[in-house]
Amino acid sequence: MFSLSKLLFLILVIGAVWFGWRWYNRVGAVGRERLRERERRGAGKPASTTGGGSPQVTTEDMEKCPECGAYVAPRSAVACGRPACPYGR
């Protein structure tokens, strides 16, 4: 029923799970600490914020280029290389 090899294998599996769990928790703790450190370093930088204190993010609608059909952001678009491209500034 119980043999020495089965018992050793069970102990090995339990040990692997235990050390794997400890490693997983340690990696998570290091990641959380790095995130906190990054937030602390970023706190000194001036940022445009809304009333809630979070950085303000601006978005821009995409437009379809009439020449090539690709969707581009109009303010940051570059020419697609076609002669009639309206974004060839």
N, C-alpha and C positions, 0 to 999 in steps of 0.2 A: 504494500500500500504506500507508505512513505519511504522513499529511499534517500540516501544522502545526496545524490545528484539532483533530485527534484527539490530538496530543501535548499541546497546551495543556489540553484537556479532561481527559486523564489526570493531568496535574500538578495541576489544580484538584481533582479527586476525591481524590488522595492527600493534598493539603494539607488538605482538609476533614476527612478521616478522622483525620489527625495532630492537628489542632487540636481536633477533637471528643474524641479520646482524652485529650489533655492537660486539657481542660475537665472531663471526667468524673472523672479522677483528682484534680483540684484540689477539686471539689465533695465527693468522698469524704473527702479529707483534712480539709477544713473541718468536715464532719460528725463525723468521728472526734474532732477536737479539741474541738468543742462538747460531745460526749458525755463526754470526759475531764474537761472543765471542770465540767460538771454533776455528775459523780461526785465531784470534789474538793470542790465546794461542799456537796454532800449528806453528805460524810463527817463534817463537824462537828456535824451534827444528831444528837441522841440518837434511837435507833430501837430498838424491841423486836426482838431478834434471837434466832434459835435458835443452837445450837452452831456451825453453819457460818459464821455471820457475815452471813447474808442476812436481810433484813427478814422478819418473820413475817407471813404473810397468813392472815386468817381467812375462812372461807367460811360461807355460810348456805344451807340447803336452801330451795327454793321450795315454796310450798303453793298449791293451787288454791282460790280464793275460792268458797265454796259459793253465793254469791249471783250473781256476774257471770261466774264461770268463768275469770277471769284468774289467771295465776300471779304470786304476789307473795312477797316476803321478809317473813315475819311480823313481825320486829322493826322494820322500816322502812316498813311498808305504810301507805298513806293510804286514806281512805274513797273508794269509787268513786262515791258520790253516791246510791246506792240506800238506801231506809230500813232494810233488814235487813242491811246490810253489817256483818260482824263486826269490821272494821278501822276503824270510825268513832269512834275515840278522841278 
